[in-house]
Amino acid sequence: MLAVISREWSCRCVQDNADRYEELLLTRILPELDGVGGCHGAYVFRRELADEVEFVVLHLFDSLASVQAFAGEDYETAVVPTEARALLTSFDHTARHFDVRTTPRGLVTELKQ
């Protein structure tokens, strides 16, 4: 069985901050996380709402130990840099973790390497 953990987290910001937050996320925050051992990168989803923009980030890790290497002992607590908090109107204060049961074709082989 594939042993991978997903970490899911979401946030919202006003329209005027959405592009700045996305740039920060893609160019600074995620590259730092990708350097954590056992991290296999993330999916980033963006949804335009009436007066806000919602982002959902889904990270893939080898194990809960890999998640803890990134988030610390209390691994369910969200890790939101100060610079990101300044752009957000709300965010999940905890992250949700799931055992991954299947992945898009080709990703299973990549994760097992």
N, C-alpha and C positions, 0 to 999 in steps of 0.2 A: 504494500500500500504506500502511496505517495505520502511522505511526511513533510507537510508544509503548513505553516500558520499564516492566515491573513489577518491584518490589522486594519480595521475600517474606522474612519473618522470623517466628520463633516464640519463645515463652517459656512458662514454667510457674510457678505459685505455689500455695501451700496454699489450701484452700477459704476460710479466714478472711481472706485477703488479696485474693481474686479481685475482689470488688466495689470495693474501694479502688483496685486497680490499674486496673480498667476505667474508673472515674471519672477517674483521673489521665490515662489514655490519651485518653479522649474529650473531656475539658474543658481539658487543658493541652498535652499532647504533640502530638496530631494538629492542633489549631488552629495551633500554631507551624509545623508542617511544611506545612500548607496555604498558609502565607504565602510559601513558597519558590517562586520563579518556575519555571514549568513543571511544578509539582505539580498533579495533578488529583484529589487526595483518596485515600482508602483504604477498603478493605473490612476489617472486623474480624470475625474468627471466634472463637467461644468454645466450648470442648468440656469438659464435666464428665468427669473421670476418677475412678477409685476413691478416690484420696487427694489429688489435685491438680486444678487447672484449667489447661487449655492454651489459649493465645491464638495466633492466627496473624494477622499484619497483612500485607496486600497493598496496597502503594502503587502508584499509576500516575504516571509522569513522561513528559514530552515526549521526553527523550533522556538518555543517560548524562551529558552535561554538566549537566543539571538535577539528576541524582542527586548528582553531585560538588559542586554548589552547596550541597547539604544535608549530605552525608556527608564531603566533603573528597576530597583526591587519592586516598587509599586507600579508595575508595567501597564496597568489599565489607565493610569492617569495620563491625560493628553500632554504632549510635549509641544508647546506653541511658543516659538521665539517672540520676544518683545516686539521686534520689528513687524512681525506678522499680526500680532494682537492689535497694533495701532491701526491696521487696515480693516479689521473685522468688526462686524456688528454683533456677531454671536458665534459660538463654536461649542462643540461637544467637549465637556470637561473630562470625559472618559472615552477611551477607545474600546471597540468591540473586537474580540478575537475569535476566529473560527478555524477549525481543522478543514483544510482544503481537500475536497473529495474528487474534484476533477478540474482540469484547466483547459484552455484553448489548445487545439491540436498543435503539437510541436513544443509547447511550453513544458510539458512533462519531461521530455528528454533533456531540455535545457536545465531544468531545476535539479535533475538527478546528477548532473555532471559536477 
